[in-house]
Amino acid sequence: MTAEEPSESHLDSPVDSNVDSTAEPPPGTPPDVPPDSYLNARHLGLVEPSLAEVYDAIKEADREMNRAAAKRADAIYTAQRVLADVGRARAEAAVRAGGRRPPWSPEEATKEEFTCEVGALLRLPRRTTETLIEASRTLAEELPATREALSSGAISYRHAQVIMDQAWGITVDGDPDAAARARAVFEDVLVPDAEVFTVAKLADRARRVRERTHPETITARHQKSVEERHVVFQALNDSMASLYVTGDAEKIQAAYHRTLDTALTLQGPDEERTLTQLAADVLTDVLIGGVTPDGTGAGVSAQVNVTVPVLTLLGKSEEPGYLAGYGPIDPDTARRLAAGAPSFTRLLTHPETGVVLSMGRDTYKVPAALKKWLEVRDETCTFPGCRRSAKRSDVDHSVEWQHGGQTDAMNLAHLCPYHHAVKSYTRWTPRHLGDGRIEWTSPAGYRYIVEPSADMRPPRKPQPAPRPPAPVVDVWNLDPTPDDPDNPDDPSPF
């Protein structure tokens, strides 16, 4: 049998008698493709609504989402322009009024009010909100073709973000016209690709196109980009987390290879950990207990707070512990941290009430015990949406001390330096509601309630069902001659 000849066994294979071999193939099927016995035109005709209608509905819904993203960007840009005019008007009024100037100018205060307003309204953190506002401006002023494609629904907001992320990097010091021309060329190439590429493929394409169209050399751009190096912590499930480091490519790559090389030296017949597990352990061990070549970090170790219920610590309960800045952790890890690690602050909680066993308050200066209690309660800045660690925030009197505010838990809360300034120099105002909850009122009149990160309240015990009230007898209006069929001759009590 030659390669061109059909297999004998294939010709003799049984055919399902229930399959209609004469059914017409679906429209558009090439003539040399045999009909699909399991999904032919008769089968597709049984689907209601038709698959084509369902697919069209999916596509139209996606385009509608894209158009909605463009509409949101337009609304944000419009509000931004209006408030910019408001800020200028406030600045002119301040100049006419004279007097002492606050650290933030009226324009700055109006801009930050707007940023916080949009962030709280959309439940976004500050940096994400600033990026969204800048993206809305960029679409309106610098990338008209991208905005048009988004408004028509042809591309998604994620595709538009890829174009904007790369376009933002096309800048030339002292020559904005050259940068604008380069961005126009870049956009003309990328927008048609965005209509057919996936987001990941478009991102790869955008990096290559940006490199070819950028007026500056990569050396000059790297010198500016290195200033943006940073570290990001991200909480994961099941007592896990990730650490992302962005910096010079050669340094990050060198750190990666050194971590891997060190992990390789630890492998052996008695080592049960995989290379990936060893690398993760090596890196965290060095970061927590190691030092830099110049000695920086000697004698310094990482510190975190772990809250452990007393019964969990004693092994009488499997209630999770609570790691500040992360959340619930398994009881074994909580017991290990509380028992032996000197770099961890141990805060024991009452097994019944759940409150910290000791705290204090006195005068304007916040006592150390109260600071620690507030740090565990708040965990982060208490402005809506902010995740800045309480360790890197200020303990602020919500009602100022000089205005009668007290130094106690119901008037103190953590605010990062930025939102501390927002509270002081804009019209955002906080109000404690009790139990660690804080209500913020925005300049536009919206109210947002921030819950404490750690619940420091006694647990609410179930209340017994109230007994029905005893019937009230109006002795002054009793019938003097009640009818009693069982005892008709019973005399009246009066």
N, C-alpha and C positions, 0 to 999 in steps of 0.2 A: 504494500500500500504506500503510495507516494504522499508527500506532504499536502498535495492539492486534493487528494481524494478524501471524501467524507468517511468517517469512521463507521464501520458496519454496525457496531454496538449502538452507536447514536441513532442510526436509521431504524433499528429494531426496538428502540426504547419505548416503553408503554406511554400512551397519551391519555391524559385525564379526559374522560368522556364528558365531564361537565363543562369543559372549556369550549367556548365557541371560537373555533379556529378561523371562521369566516368573518369575525368582527373586524370592522374598519379600524385601522390604527388612529391614534389621536392626531388632530391637525398639527401639521408642521413636522411630523415624523419623516425622516429621510426614507426614500423608497427602498433602499437596500438594508434597512433595519427591520428584522422580523418583529411582529407584534408581541407585546408582553402578555403572556398568558395570565399573569396574576393581576395586572392593572391595565386592562384594555378600555376601549371607548365605552363599552356597555357598563363596565364597573364604574367608571368616572361619572357616567350619566345618572348613577344612583345617588350621588352626593348632592345634598341640598343644604345650603347654597353651593354652587359649583366652586371647585378649588380656585378657579380663575378669579371669581368674585372675592373669595377670602384673601387671596394674595394681593389683589388690588386694594382691599380695605387696609391690609397691613402697610402697604406702600403709602397710601394716602394719610394714614394716621402718623406715620413717620414724617412725612412732609409737613403735616400740621404742627407737629412738635417743633420742627425746624423753624417754621414761620412764627411760632409763639416765642422761640428764643430770640428771633430778630425783633419782635415786638417789644419784648422785655428790654433789650438793649436800647431801643429807641426811647422807651419811657425813662430809663435811667439817665440817658444822655440829656434828654429834655430837662429833667429835674436838676441835673448837674449844672446846666447853663442858667436856669432860673436862680438857683441858690448862689451861683457865682455873682450874679447881679445883686442879690440880696446882701452878700458879703461886702461888695464894694459900697453899697449904700450905707451899711452899718459903719464901715470904715470912715466914710465921709462925715457921718453924723458924729463919730467919736472925735474926729479932728476939730469939728466946730465946737464940741462940748469942752474940749481940753481936759485937763486933769491927768491923773496917774494912769499909765497904760498897763494892762495885764500882760503876762508873758506871751500869751497868744494874741495875735492881731485879730480884729473882727473877721477878716477873710479866712484866717486859719481856723478860728473857732467855728465858723459856718461850714467850712469844708469838713472838719472832723465831726460836727453834728450830723452832717449828711452821710458820712461814711458809717457812723454808728447806727444811724436810722436804717439804712439799707441792710446792714449786717443783721440787726435784730429782726427786721421785717422778713428777711429770707432765711433766717437762722444760719448765718454764715460767720465764720471767724473773721477777724479783722483783715488779715492778709488776703484771704480769698475774696473778701468784699472789695478791697482796694484793686485787686486784679480785675474783678468784674466791672468796676466803674471805669478803669482804664481801658478795658477791652471794648466797652460800649463807646467810649470816645474814639478809640482807634478805628472801629468799624465805621463810625460816622464821618471821621475827618481824613483818615489816611488809607483805608482799604475799601474803596467804594465797590469794587467788583466782588469782593468777598461778602460784603453786606448785601448786595443785590442777590447773590446766589443763595445766601441764607434766607433772605426774605421770600424768595420764590419757593423755598423748600428743597432746592436741588442738592444742598449740602447740609450736614448736621452741624450743631454748635461745636461738637468735638473736632470736626474737620476744620472749622473756622479757627478754633483755638490753636491747632497745629500751625496754621498759616500765621496767626498773630504772634505766637511764641517765637518764631524765627524772624518775623518782620521787626519785632521790637529790638532785636539785636543788630539791625542794619542801621547804624548811626555813624556819623562822621563828625568829630569835634570841629566846630567852627565852620561847617559847610552843610547846613540842613538841606539845601537844594540838591546836593549830590546824593544824600541819603534818600530823599524823596524820589528821585529818578530811579535809584536802585530798587527801592521798594515797589515801584510801579512795574518794573521789569519782572521782579520776583513774583508779584501777584499775578501777572498775565500768564506766567508759566504754570503756577500752582493751582489756580482755580479750576481749570478744565480737568486737571488730574484729580482734584478733590471730589469731583462728581462721579468718579469710577473707582478710585482706590479705597482700600480700607484705611482706617486711621493710622495703624502701624506702618503700612507701606507709604502713606503720604508723609509721615514724619521722617522716614528715611530719605524720601525724595526731597523733602523741604530742606533738610540739612545740606544735601549735595548742591541744590540750586542756590541756597543762600551763600555757600562757599564760593560759587562761581560769580555771583552777582555783587558780592560785598565790595565796596570801594577800598576798604582798608585791608592791610595784610593780616594774616592770622597771628603773627607775632604781636602786633599792636593790640589786637583784640584780646589775646590771652592775658596781656598785662592788666587789662581792665577786668576781665572775667575772674581772675584769681581773687579779686576782692570780694566776690560773692560766695566764697567757700563757706560751708555750713554743715551742721549735724542735725538730724531729725530723728526723734524717737516716736515709734508707733506701737501702740498696744495691740496685742493679738489675743486670740482665745486661749483657754486652758492654761492660764498662768504663763503665757509666753509673750514675747515682744521682739521687735526688730529695731536695729540701729542703722541709719543710713548716713554715710559720710560723703560729702561732695568737696573735691579739692583738685589740686594739680594731678593730672593723669599719671605722671611718672611716680608721684608719691603714693597715690592710692594703689597703683599697681604694685609698687615695691612693698607696701604694707600687706597687701593680699598675698604676695608670694612668700614673704617672710613668715606670715602666719601659717601658710601651707607647709613650708619647709620645716618649721618647728613641729607642726603636727606630725609630719612624716617621721621625725626622729623618735616620736613616742610610740610608734607602731611596733608591735612585737607579738610573739605567740601567745602571751598572756594578756594582751590588751584587747578588751571586748568592744571598745568604742570604734566606730567607723571613722574614716578620715574626715568626713564632714563634721561629725560630732567633736572630734579632737580639735579641729580648726576653730570651731565656735568656742570651745572651752579655753583654748590658748588665748584667743583674742580677749575674751572677757576677763580672764585672770590677769593679763598684762594691764588692761585698762583700769581694773579695780585696784590692784596691788603694786603695779610696776611704776617705773620712773622714766622720764625722758633722758636722752644722752647728756643734757646739761644739768641733770639733777632735779629738774622741775617735778614736783609731785612727791618728793621724798618725805615720808612721814605723813602724807595725806592720803586718805582713803575715801571712797565713795560713801555717802551717808544717805539713808532713806528711812522713812518711818513705816513701821509695821504694827498694826493694831491687832491684838490677839485676844479673843474672849478667854476669860480665866479658865473655864471648863475645858476649852480646847488645849490650853497650855498644860493642864493637868492630865490630859489624855482621857478625860471623861466625856468628851463631846467631839464630833467631827464637823462642827460648824467652821466654815472657812475663815481665814484671817483676812485682813484688808491691807494691801500695800499702797501707800500714798502715791498718787500719780499713776496708778495702774488700775487697781480694783481688787476683787476677791482673788485670793490665792488658796491653794489646797492646804489643809490643816497640817500635814507633815512638814511642808516648807515653812509655814508660819511658826511651828514649834521649833524647827531648827534655827531659824533666824533669831527668834526671841531668846533661845537658850544659850547660843554660843557666839554670835557675831558681835564683837564690841562696836562695830561701826553702825549698828542699827539701834535706833531709839525704840525702846519697848514701852508701849502704852497699853496697860491692862484695862479691860472693861468689865464692869459689873455683870455677873451672869444673869441677873434678873432685869435690871433697869437699862443696861446697855450704855450707861453714861461713864465718862472718864472718872476715875476714882478721886482725883484731886484737881483743883483749879483755884484761882484767886483773882481779886480785882482791887485796885487801889490807885487813886490819884490819876494824873494825866498819863504818866508813863505806864505802859502796859507791862504787867508782871510777866516773868518768864513762863510761869505755869500757864497763865492765860494765853500767852502767845502760842505755846505748844498746842493747847486745846483748840484755838482758832485755826491753827495750821492744819490740824487733822480734820476739823469740821469743814473748812472751806476747800482745802487742797489746791485750789486754783484761784485766780482773780475772779471776783464775784460779779463782774459786768457780764451782761448777756452774751453768750457765745465765746467768751475769752477762756483760753486754756493755759495761760501763763501760770507757771508753778507758784504756789503761795510762798515758797522759799525765796523766790525772786520778785516778790511783790511787797507793797507797803501795808501795814496794819493801819487802816484809816478810820477816824471817827466819822460816822455817817452824818450825825449832827455835830457840827464843830464844837470842840471843847469850849471855845470862847463864847459860843452861843448857847451854852447850857447842856451840851452833850456829855454823857457820862462814859467812863472807861469801864464798860462791861460788855458781855458777849452780845447783848441785844442792841448795841450801838457801834460795834466794831466789825470790820470786815476787811478782807484782803483786796487790794486793788493794785494792778500792775502800774508802773510809772505812767504809761500812756493813758489808761482809763482813770487814774487818779487825777491827771490833768483835765480829762474830759469832764469829770465831776466838778472840778474847781472852776473851770473857765468856760463851760458851756451850760446849756439849760437842761441837761440830763440830771435828774434828781432821784436818789434812792430813799427807800423807806423800809425799815425792818418790820416784818409781819410776825415775828416770833418763831421759835424752833429753827432758827438759822435761815429762814426764807427771807429774801429781799425783793421788794417790788421796785422796779425802775420805771420812771415815767419819761418818755422821750419828748423832745421839743414839739413833735407833731401830735402829742397827746396819747400815743400808744403806751400800754402798760405791759411790762414783761416781768414775770416772777422767776427768780433764780433759786433753785433748790440747793441745799447744802450737799456737798459731794459725799460726806459721810453722815449718816443719820445718827445724831447724838441724842435723840429724844428717847425717853423711856418707851418701850413698846406699848401700844394700846391694847389693854386687856379687854376681852369681850365683856360687855356689860349685860347683866341679867335683864331679861325682859321685864318691863315695868308692870307692876301689879295693877289691875284695873281699880280705879278709885272706888272707895266704899260709897254706896248710895247715900245721898243726903236726904234726910227725912225732914220735911218742913212741918214741924209739930204745930205750928200756928194755923195751918190750913188743912189739918186732917179732917176727914169726914167724921162727924160726931156719932154717926150711926152706920158703921160699915156693915156690908152684907157678908156674913160668914155662914155659908151653907152647912159647914161641918159642925158648927157650934152656934146655932142661931140665937141661943139664949145668953151667950157670953156678954157680960155687961161691958160698957165702954170704959176705957182706962181713965177717963176724966169724968 
